[in-house]
Structures are given as C-alpha cells and as structure tokens.
Amino acid sequence: MTVTPAPAGNPILTAPIVTTILRLSTPNMMAMVATAAVAIAETAYVGLLGTAALAGMALVFPMVMLQQMMSAGAMGGGVSSAVSRALGAGDVVRARSLAYHTVLIALVGGLGMSALFLAIGPALYRLLGGRGAALEEALVYSNVIFAGILAVWLCNLLASVVRGMGNMAVPSSTLLAVAAIQIVVGGGLGLGLGPLPRLGMVGVGLGQVIAYGLGALWLLRYLRSGKGRFVLPLSGLPVRFDHSADILRVGTVAMLSSFQSVLTVLILTRLVATFGEEALAGYGIGSRLEFLLIPVTFAIGVSLVPMVGMAIGSGNAPRARRAAWTGGAMAFAITGTVGLTAWLVPEAWARLFTSDPAVIAAARSYLVWAGPGFGFYGLGLCLYFAAQGAGRVFGPIMAGTARLAVIAVGGWWLAATGQPAWTMFALVGFAMVVYGLVTMAAIWTTRWGR
C-alpha cells in the first residue's frame, strides 16, 4: 500500500473556511439551481397535461426524490466521505479501490430499486390514495422512471467520487447539462413539441432517464481519462468488503434519513388525499418548493463533505467543526429567506402552475403554515452532510426520527379528531424546527476524529 502525506498546500485543508465553502459550493449552486428549474419546468408542463397528471406526479414525486436522496445525498455522501478521508491521509491506492467499489454499489442499488418499485408501484400508489385517472398517470410515469433508475444511481455516485477528490466543477457542470437535457427532452416528448410525438407522462419520464444516462457516461469518461486525482479502475481489483464497508457504514445509515424524509411526505400525502384531488394537487405544488430546499442545501452540504472529511483524515477536527457550523449558518440564511418569501406571497408560487382556485388555496395554505420552518430544515440538512464527512451520522439520523415522530403522531391525532388540512401543514412547519434544533444538539455533542 502506498501512503503519502496529504499535500501541505491543499487549499481544502488550509484556505479560509468561508471562501473555501463559497469556492466549492458556487458550482454546486449553479447545478442545483438548474435542478430546481427542472422541478419547476416539469410541474409547469405536467400542469398542461391536466389536473390528473399533476395529482399523479404528486404521488410519484416523493419516490423520485427518494432515489435522488439515497444515491446523491446518502450513499453519495458515504462515497465522498470515504474518498476524501483516504486522500486527506494521502492513501491514493485506497481511494482508487473505494471508487471501484462505488461502481459496484451503484449497480446493485440501481437495479435493486428498479426491481422493487416496478413490483410494488401499483399497491404503493393506491395506498397513498391514488384513484382513477390520477393513479393511471402515476403508474405510467413511475414505470418509465424506475425502468431506468440505474442511470440516476450511476450518475450521482460517479459525481460523488469526483466530489471526494475536492473537484466540484466537473460534477456540477455535468448536472447542469443533465438538467438542461431533461427539460428539453422531457418537455418535448411530454407535450409533443415540434416534430416530437406527444407521449404525455411517458415522455416526461424518458426525459429524466435519457439525461442521467448521458451524464453517467460523461462522468465515467472523465474518471477514466486521468484528469482527476486518480484513474477509476473497472477491473483487476479484488472485492474488498472493508472498503465497501467504509462507504456503506455512512451511506447505509444515512439512507435512513432519506427514508425518514420521504416517509414523512408519504404520511402527509395520504392524509391530504382524503380532502380530494384538488387538495392533493395543491399540496404537490406547495411541497415541491419544500423539496427544492434539498438541492439548494445540497450545494453547500456537499462542499462540506470533502472539507470535513479531509480535515478529519489529516487530524484537524477543529477545522472540520468550524466548517460545519459556518456552512450550516449559510444554509439557514438561504432556506430561511425562501420560507419567508413563500409565507409572504404564497399565491405567486402556486399560480406558476395552475389557475384552479381550489388547487391554489391548498398550495397557499401549505406555504403559509410550513414556510416559516424552512430555515431550520435547511440548517439540519446541511449539518447532516457535514456529519457524513466526519463519518458520524447517528445524531442527525435521530433528529430525522424526531421529525418523523412529530408528523406521524401529530398527524394521526389531527386526522382522528377531524381537524382541517391547515393544521397538518402547521405541523409540518413545527416538525422542521424540531429537526433543525435536534441536529444542532447532536453535532455539538458528538466527538469527531480519533
């Protein structure tokens, strides 16, 4: 094994924290703005397909976001953390092996999720309250997405390898291109623009599969080109269970956070579905803004993973903590501003997607009551990424458990007592505050480093 000291001039280990976060997160922010644009564009052109299509997308959207959170946020964070800690310690041979095992994990994860959701999709969306035309649209969209979900896993995990090297420009530019392709192809095939056939929700789903497939091929080409810190091997290495475990012990536990977030949304989706199709469509519009906080916070959070990981690997735990708190404060400011804006002008967001008064009213109610908690959600999520870099994610996972418990128990009581829909949305905002504060406490009390 070849182990060399980490370069003394590595700016991730030596440069001022604020400027380093800004330098690393700026390209991520550009890519995440593009991701947000995809979410807005999809909602807009699916709205042109009708209320049933909007309601169907609301049923499937949490499952699509789960794949993004599991591959890019949870397992991807485990990949970036392991690679950055190896490079911080100067162990390039280990970093190459970790990247090789990343490809194997992507194949297992992508194919496994495809088989699972193709099998359980109909029962799942019925359980969530899907009926009639909305259920039909949901199944069409879901089947296309999950038939090709391997593309999403490969693209996101290969991007995480590059981020673990401390390179944010390549994965960010790739995801920017992926977003543009998805908007053009998904919108074109969904609506039948120009010479393209009008495929409806099939076309919308194909847009995502094609875009991420091309992104995965591009990142694979980069990692094989020798332009990075090492060349990704595709054969010739033994399967090392200890190297897989280095990724999985962070990524697998972090997946609990992804499941918790989506399960929270699923519980609310099921409760809101009892108020009718218009209420479900309005909730889908409002909650989509909440989901947009994830990629915005992701931009800052993923910059913290190599910063914290390399600092831990080089034995500088105090710098790792300073980076975490600084990034968390930045995420709180950005997402809190989004939440305040949504609270002040909720109809402005809703009217981007529909003119139906009942749908607008439901979206407005969600944003008014949940919006004030957005900042705490962004803070907790950003600190969760920092904990991934340190390889210490148990505390933030427990914070997610606390949020889920508030929603599950509180939502059950509100439903059992016949409370109106706005009380559910107020509960969402309160649960976000709980999540942010408990995560802060967990980071403060957990020891980082050896």
C-alpha angles and dihedrals in degrees: 000000000000114000121175129173117267111261109272091219095054102136092209087065100037113024122096110282100233094048091045092052090048092048093049098038099045095076088041090052091053091052092046092049086055089050089052089050089055091054092049094044093048092050090048098051093038086055087060088058091061144263092289090058091048091050091046091052089050088058095049100035095081089054092050091049089048089061091050092047094046096046103033102025108029109025091023089055089051089052095048091045094051095044094046093048090051092049091044088057091047095246104138094164090059091046091055091050091049090053091050091052089048090065090051091050091049091053093049094043096046097045092043094052091047093055093043099051095040087057101043100031099101094047092043097053092045088052089053090056101266113157138167118339093358091058092047092052091046093054094048092051095042096049093054094046096048095043086066102029090118087076090060093049094048094046095048097044094046088050088052091055090055091047089052087061088059092252112130098161098071099048091041094051089046093052089046089057091044090055093050092049092048093052094047098042097037094046094041095050094037096053099026096241118188113334093344120109119249103246099163115204090355089064093046090054094046089055091064096043094049094045096050092043090057090045092053092051092050094050091047089053091051094049091050094047098075093239093116131068088279141358117261109239116216097185143007097061125107120240105257113197091194090058092047088048091054088061098035098048088065100028098046094048089045089055087070087067090053092050091047093052094048094041088055090055092045092054091050092044090054092049094046092048089068088067093062142263095294092053091048092050091048092049089050090055093047097044091049088069088054090052089051087066088068097065092039091053089040089064091062097031097056090051087058094054096071092034092055094035096051091044091052091045091052092047098253103125095158091061089048091056094046089053091050096052093044093051091046091054091050092050091049091053094050100043092040089057090052091051093048091050091049090050092051099045108017096155092059089068095042095050091058088074110027145014095205107121094213093051091047091050092053093048091047092052092051095050095045094053102033100034097080090062096054094094093056091048091053091048093051094045093050092050088049089060090049089052088053089057089054092045090238109114102141095096096051089046089056088051088056089050090054091052092049091049092052091052096043098045096035093044092050091052093047091049093045092053095046098245120171123260095259091067089060090053092048088053089055091057093048092050090054090055090050091050094052096047096045091049090052090052091049094052091046094054101037119094116232125203130013 
